[in-house]
Amino acid sequence: MILKHQKSKGVTKVNIPFSGLFNLVNVALEAGFEKENIETSDISIFSSVIGYYITGQPLETMNVSMIEEGDKKTYDNFSEVEKVAFIIYKIKLAQFKIATFYERQMFIHMVRTFEKQIKYIASQLDDMKERWNGIVYEIKDARQILSNIDPQEIILVHPPSYRGGYSKQFKIEGIINFDYKFEEFDYKTEAVEVFSEARKLGINSIWSFYKITDVEAKYQLSAEKKKVTIDNDKVEIYAATQIERFDDYEGKTGVVSAKDNFFKKVKKVKIVPYDYQITEKTKIEAVTIDKETALYLRDIWAHKMGVTAASSYYVITLDEMAFGVTGLELRTVYTLKDTVLSEVFGFDQPLVKHPKSHRLFMMLLTSQEMVKVLKGNSAKNRIWEIKSFKTICMTKYRKLKSSNGILEVTLREKLPNGNYRLVYETPTSKRNFQQTLEYWLNEDGGAYVP
């Protein structure tokens, strides 16, 4: 991990401008940095109300207030956490395009379930506070942070690339008063220039870029595939202003070309061989793919099921080879109607050395890391939560042995043809992919025995 490498080199502090949903705080904590040495900042109202609540700063010092009289009365009668939840709720309502039927239904649902929504958002905020209380937050211009040199600090820069900026992403005009005096950061016109200036100043920072051409190759650390499609590959590029600090970093791989991916053409997808042997060193990833690729893979293993539409499609890879494919339905999750992740279909490659390989596939889908992947790839509101996983099976058996201990039957229906419709569900596990792999190998009987 990049941060662990820097910590071993004497870096003691992490600074995170553009804090967003504070996900990079978890990265810093996992690398061993103390909470009091993690500084976060942003200028958006969304991140700022969350940051103030997490760090125990009263909202009244943030100069934020409601405009409409009815909202003022509601706001004034709320507790501190409910006030933050109310602001997030109002921001979310303003984001809906009510001229669109689907979004109008989401809007109506949010309004009708107002008390439930406030309670749910407040519970999420309390969870954040419990995890991150002790960090530092302030409303601050990222340009200022990237002009101050601190030899013991590393700055993690994940600039917003939302077209139109915060004012369009978080619409509050006529709804909420929030007066900040900083000009919004424009990724398109400023990112390359500010990166170059920080490099010249000798500031130790790691940046995320979204185009290979945005930063010279000599400053690029690595790239991560964000979305694989038939024709192109979206990547997130990590670059360092002080690249010489990473000369001995083992994870330095350079950038994966946007054209160099294993899904160049659907029919050239590399699939895990039948005799493949899984070990604790096997690299596991979940990659979002387009519908055409997903259905092609599904039909390899499921023999032409016909159309099965889902809202998201993912391939689980072992050492960058397709191991399993799934279609997931997230619409009720996005609209905050449910916290259940529904599997529309899921199929995987049988492995002769691992008769229980399907159990690994299901464990990975029900893991906390899979939820994290879904959140990371979602352009929808990030308030939603997934607590459990559900799938439906059609089988001639009353119960599937491959699901024992992973999923529980919540509904069993006998069909006229004698087969069964089984509804399985389970809470998501707290394991990441690596922990899931180790559990499956060592405790679930997944290891290969010659």
C-alpha positions in Angstrom: 0.0 0.0 0.0 1.3 3.5 -0.9 0.5 5.0 2.4 2.2 2.2 4.4 5.3 2.7 2.2 5.3 6.4 3.0 4.8 5.8 6.7 7.8 3.6 6.7 9.8 6.5 5.3 8.9 8.8 8.2 5.7 10.4 7.0 3.5 10.9 10.1 0.6 13.0 8.8 -2.0 12.6 6.0 -3.9 15.6 4.5 -7.0 14.9 2.5 -8.5 17.9 0.6 -11.6 17.2 -1.5 -12.7 14.9 1.3 -16.0 14.0 -0.3 -17.5 11.1 1.7 -14.3 10.7 3.7 -13.5 7.3 2.2 -9.8 8.1 2.1 -9.8 8.4 5.9 -10.3 4.6 6.0 -7.3 4.2 3.7 -5.1 6.3 6.1 -6.3 4.4 9.2 -5.7 1.1 7.6 -2.1 2.3 6.8 -1.6 2.9 10.5 -1.9 6.7 10.8 -3.4 8.1 14.0 -6.7 9.9 13.7 -5.4 13.1 15.2 -2.8 13.1 12.3 -5.4 12.9 9.6 -6.5 16.3 8.3 -9.5 16.6 6.0 -11.1 19.5 4.2 -13.5 20.5 1.5 -15.6 23.5 0.5 -18.9 21.8 -0.4 -21.8 22.0 2.0 -22.3 18.2 1.8 -18.8 17.3 3.0 -18.7 20.2 5.4 -21.8 19.4 7.4 -20.6 15.8 7.7 -17.1 16.9 8.6 -18.4 19.3 11.3 -20.5 16.6 12.9 -17.8 14.0 12.8 -15.3 16.4 14.5 -17.8 17.8 17.0 -17.9 21.3 15.6 -21.3 23.0 16.1 -23.2 23.8 12.8 -23.9 27.3 14.1 -20.3 28.2 13.5 -20.5 27.1 9.9 -22.9 29.9 8.9 -25.5 27.5 7.4 -29.2 28.1 7.6 -32.5 27.3 5.9 -34.3 29.8 3.7 -38.0 28.8 3.8 -39.9 29.4 7.1 -41.2 25.9 7.3 -37.8 24.4 6.9 -36.4 26.9 9.5 -38.9 25.6 12.1 -38.2 22.0 11.3 -34.5 22.6 11.4 -34.5 24.5 14.7 -36.4 21.7 16.5 -33.9 19.1 15.5 -30.9 17.7 17.4 -27.4 18.4 15.9 -27.3 15.1 14.1 -30.8 15.5 12.8 -29.9 19.0 11.5 -27.1 17.5 9.5 -29.4 14.7 8.2 -32.0 17.3 7.3 -29.5 19.3 5.2 -28.3 16.2 3.4 -32.0 15.2 2.8 -32.8 18.7 1.3 -29.7 18.5 -0.9 -30.8 15.0 -2.1 -34.3 16.2 -2.9 -32.9 19.1 -5.0 -30.9 16.6 -7.1 -33.9 14.7 -8.4 -35.1 15.6 -11.9 -38.8 15.4 -11.2 -39.6 15.7 -14.9 -38.3 12.2 -15.3 -40.8 9.6 -14.2 -38.4 7.3 -12.3 -36.7 10.2 -10.4 -40.1 11.7 -9.7 -41.1 8.4 -8.0 -37.9 8.5 -5.9 -38.7 12.1 -5.0 -42.2 11.3 -3.9 -40.9 8.3 -1.8 -38.4 10.5 -0.1 -41.0 13.1 0.8 -43.6 10.5 2.0 -41.0 8.8 4.2 -39.5 12.0 5.6 -39.1 10.8 9.2 -37.7 7.5 8.2 -35.2 9.1 5.9 -34.0 11.5 8.6 -33.6 8.7 11.1 -31.7 6.6 8.6 -29.3 9.3 7.5 -28.8 10.2 11.2 -27.8 6.6 12.0 -25.3 6.7 9.1 -23.8 9.9 10.4 -23.5 8.4 13.9 -21.7 5.4 12.4 -19.3 7.8 10.7 -18.7 9.7 13.9 -17.9 6.5 15.8 -15.4 5.4 13.2 -13.7 8.7 12.5 -14.1 11.0 15.6 -10.6 12.4 16.3 -9.7 13.4 12.8 -9.4 17.1 11.9 -11.8 18.9 9.5 -12.1 22.4 8.2 -13.5 24.3 5.3 -10.4 25.1 3.3 -9.3 25.8 -0.2 -7.3 22.9 -1.6 -5.0 25.3 -3.5 -3.8 26.6 -0.1 -3.1 23.1 1.2 -1.1 22.3 -2.0 1.1 25.3 -1.5 2.4 24.6 2.0 5.3 22.3 2.5 5.5 19.9 5.4 8.2 17.2 5.1 6.3 14.9 7.5 3.0 15.1 5.5 1.6 13.4 2.5 -1.4 14.9 0.7 -4.0 12.7 -1.0 -5.6 14.6 -3.9 -8.7 13.1 -5.4 -10.2 16.2 -7.1 -13.9 16.3 -8.1 -14.5 15.9 -11.8 -18.3 16.5 -11.7 -19.2 18.6 -14.7 -20.5 22.0 -13.5 -18.8 21.8 -10.1 -20.3 21.7 -6.6 -22.9 24.4 -7.3 -24.5 22.0 -9.8 -23.8 18.8 -7.9 -25.2 20.1 -4.6 -28.0 22.5 -5.6 -29.0 24.6 -2.6 -30.0 27.9 -4.2 -33.2 29.1 -2.7 -33.1 26.2 -0.2 -30.1 26.6 2.1 -27.8 29.6 2.9 -24.2 28.6 2.9 -21.6 31.3 2.3 -18.1 30.2 1.5 -15.5 32.4 0.0 -13.5 30.0 -2.1 -13.6 29.5 -5.8 -14.6 26.0 -6.9 -11.7 23.8 -8.2 -12.0 23.1 -11.9 -10.4 19.7 -12.7 -10.4 20.3 -16.4 -8.5 23.6 -16.3 -6.6 23.4 -13.0 -5.6 19.8 -12.2 -2.5 19.6 -14.4 -1.3 23.1 -13.5 -1.7 22.7 -9.7 0.0 19.3 -9.9 2.9 20.8 -11.7 3.2 23.7 -9.2 3.1 21.3 -6.2 5.8 19.2 -7.8 8.0 22.3 -8.3 7.5 23.3 -4.6 8.6 19.9 -3.5 5.2 18.9 -1.9 4.7 15.2 -1.3 1.3 14.4 -2.8 -0.5 11.6 -4.6 -3.1 12.5 -7.2 -5.9 10.8 -9.0 -6.2 11.6 -12.7 -8.7 10.3 -15.2 -6.9 10.6 -18.5 -3.5 9.1 -19.2 -2.5 12.3 -21.1 -3.1 14.5 -18.0 0.2 13.6 -16.4 3.6 12.7 -17.7 4.4 9.0 -17.6 7.5 9.5 -15.4 5.2 10.7 -12.5 2.7 7.9 -12.8 2.7 5.3 -10.0 0.0 2.9 -11.2 -3.5 2.7 -12.7 -6.7 1.0 -11.6 -9.4 -0.2 -13.9 -12.6 1.5 -13.1 -14.9 0.2 -15.8 -14.2 -2.4 -18.4 -16.3 -2.4 -21.6 -15.9 -4.0 -25.0 -14.3 -1.0 -26.7 -12.5 1.0 -24.0 -11.1 0.9 -20.5 -11.7 3.8 -18.0 -8.8 4.0 -15.6 -7.9 6.0 -12.6 -4.3 7.0 -12.7 -2.3 7.6 -9.5 0.6 10.0 -9.9 3.1 11.4 -7.4 4.5 14.9 -7.3 7.7 13.6 -5.6 8.0 10.4 -7.6 11.6 9.9 -6.4 10.2 9.1 -2.9 8.7 5.9 -4.4 11.8 4.4 -6.1 11.6 1.4 -3.9 7.9 1.1 -3.8 7.0 -2.5 -4.8 3.5 -1.5 -6.1 4.9 0.9 -8.7 3.6 -0.6 -11.9 3.2 2.3 -14.3 -0.1 2.9 -16.2 -2.2 0.2 -17.8 -2.9 1.5 -21.4 -6.6 2.3 -22.0 -6.4 -0.1 -24.9 -4.6 -2.9 -23.0 -7.3 -4.9 -21.2 -8.5 -8.4 -21.3 -12.0 -7.4 -22.6 -10.9 -5.8 -25.9 -13.4 -7.9 -27.7 -16.1 -10.0 -26.1 -15.1 -13.3 -27.7 -11.5 -12.9 -26.5 -12.3 -12.8 -22.8 -9.8 -14.9 -21.0 -11.6 -17.3 -18.6 -10.0 -19.2 -15.7 -8.9 -22.7 -16.9 -10.8 -25.7 -15.6 -7.6 -27.0 -14.0 -6.7 -23.7 -12.4 -5.5 -23.9 -8.8 -6.4 -21.2 -6.3 -3.9 -20.2 -3.6 -3.7 -17.5 -0.9 -1.7 -15.4 -3.4 -4.5 -15.4 -6.0 -5.5 -11.9 -6.8 -9.3 -11.3 -6.7 -11.1 -8.3 -8.2 -14.7 -7.3 -9.0 -14.9 -5.4 -12.2 -18.0 -3.6 -13.6 -18.7 -4.6 -17.2 -21.3 -3.8 -19.8 -24.4 -5.9 -20.4 -23.3 -7.5 -23.6 -20.1 -8.8 -22.1 -21.9 -10.0 -19.0 -24.5 -11.9 -21.0 -21.8 -13.4 -23.2 -20.1 -14.8 -20.1 -23.4 -15.9 -18.6 -24.3 -17.9 -21.7 -21.0 -19.7 -21.6 -21.9 -21.2 -18.2 -25.7 -21.1 -18.3 -26.5 -22.2 -21.9 -28.6 -19.4 -23.3 -31.0 -18.3 -20.6 -32.5 -15.5 -22.7 -32.7 -11.8 -21.6 -32.2 -11.2 -17.8 -31.9 -7.5 -17.3 -30.1 -6.1 -14.2 -29.0 -2.6 -13.2 -25.3 -3.5 -12.8 -23.1 -6.3 -14.2 -19.8 -7.5 -12.6 -17.2 -10.1 -13.4 -15.2 -11.6 -10.5 -11.6 -12.2 -11.7 -8.9 -14.5 -10.4 -5.5 -13.2 -11.5 -7.3 -11.1 -14.2 -9.1 -14.0 -15.6 -12.9 -14.3 -15.6 -14.1 -16.6 -12.8 -17.7 -15.7 -12.4 -20.3 -13.2 -13.7 -23.3 -11.6 -12.0 -26.1 -9.3 -12.7 -27.3 -7.2 -9.7 -30.4 -5.2 -9.1 -29.8 -2.0 -7.1 -32.8 0.3 -8.0 -34.6 -0.2 -4.7 -31.3 0.3 -2.9 -30.6 3.6 -4.7 -34.1 4.9 -3.9 -33.6 4.0 -0.2 -36.6 1.6 -0.4 -34.5 -1.3 0.7 -31.1 -2.4 2.0 -31.1 -5.8 0.2 -28.8 -6.4 -2.8 -30.7 -8.7 -5.2 -28.8 -11.0 -7.6 -30.6 -11.4 -10.9 -28.2 -14.1 -12.1 -24.8 -15.5 -11.1 -22.7 -18.1 -12.7 -19.1 -19.2 -12.4 -16.5 -21.5 -14.0 -16.3 -25.0 -12.5 -12.8 -25.9 -11.4 -11.8 -29.5 -11.2 -9.2 -28.9 -8.5 -11.8 -27.1 -6.4 -15.2 -28.8 -6.3 -16.5 -26.1 -3.9 -15.4 -23.1 -6.1 -19.0 -21.9 -6.4 -19.0 -21.4 -2.7 -16.1 -19.0 -3.0 -18.0 -17.1 -5.7 -21.0 -16.7 -3.5 -18.9 -15.7 -0.5 -17.2 -13.0 -2.6 -20.6 -11.6 -3.7 -21.9 -11.4 -0.1 -18.7 -9.8 1.3 -18.3 -6.3 2.6 -15.7 -5.6 -0.1 -18.3 -6.3 -2.8 -20.5 -3.6 -1.2 -17.5 -1.3 -1.2 -16.9 -1.9 -4.9 -20.6 -1.1 -5.6 -20.4 2.1 -3.7 -17.2 3.1 -5.4 -18.7 2.6 -8.9 -22.0 4.3 -8.1 -22.9 7.7 -9.5 -26.1 7.7 -7.5 -26.4 9.2 -4.0 -24.0 7.6 -1.6 -26.4 7.6 1.4 -27.8 4.2 0.5 -26.7 1.1 2.4 -26.6 -2.7 1.7 -27.1 -4.9 4.7 -28.0 -8.2 3.0 -27.8 -10.2 -0.2 -30.7 -12.1 -1.9 -30.9 -14.5 -4.7 -33.6 -16.7 -6.3 -33.0 -20.2 -7.6 -35.1 -22.6 -9.7 -34.2 -26.2 -8.9 -35.6 -29.7 -8.5 -34.2 -29.9 -5.0 -35.7 -28.5 -1.8 -32.4 -27.1 -0.9 -29.0 -26.4 -2.6 -26.0 -27.9 -0.8 -23.7 -25.4 -2.3 -25.5 -22.6 -0.4 -25.4 -24.3 3.1 -23.7 -22.1 5.6 -23.6 -19.1 3.3 -27.3 -18.4 2.4 -30.5 -19.2 4.2 -33.8 -20.2 2.6 -36.4 -17.5 3.4 -39.0 -18.8 1.0 -39.6 -22.2 -0.6 -42.3 -22.6 -3.3 -43.2 -25.8 -5.1 -44.0 -25.2 -8.8 -46.6 -27.1 -10.9 -43.8 -28.9 -12.7 -42.4 -30.3 -9.5 -39.4 -28.0 -9.2 -38.8 -25.5 -6.4 -38.5 -21.8 -6.4 -36.1 -21.0 -3.6 -35.4 -17.5 -2.2 -32.1 -17.3 -0.4 -30.9 -14.3 1.7 -28.0 -13.6 4.1 -26.5 -10.5 5.9 -23.4 -9.3 4.1 -20.2 -10.6 5.8 -17.6 -8.3 7.2 -14.8 -9.9 5.2 -12.8 -8.3 2.4 -11.9 -10.5 -0.7 -8.5 -11.6 0.8 -10.1 -12.6 4.1 -12.9 -14.4 2.2 -10.3 -16.3 0.1 -8.4 -17.4 3.2 -11.5 -18.5 5.0 -12.7 -20.5 2.0 -9.3 -22.2 1.6 -8.6 -22.9 5.2 -12.0 -23.4 6.9 -14.6 -24.1 4.2 -12.8 -26.9 2.5 -12.0 -25.1 -0.7 -8.2 -25.9 -0.7 -7.0 -28.3 -3.4 -6.0 -31.7 -2.1 -4.2 -33.9 -4.7 
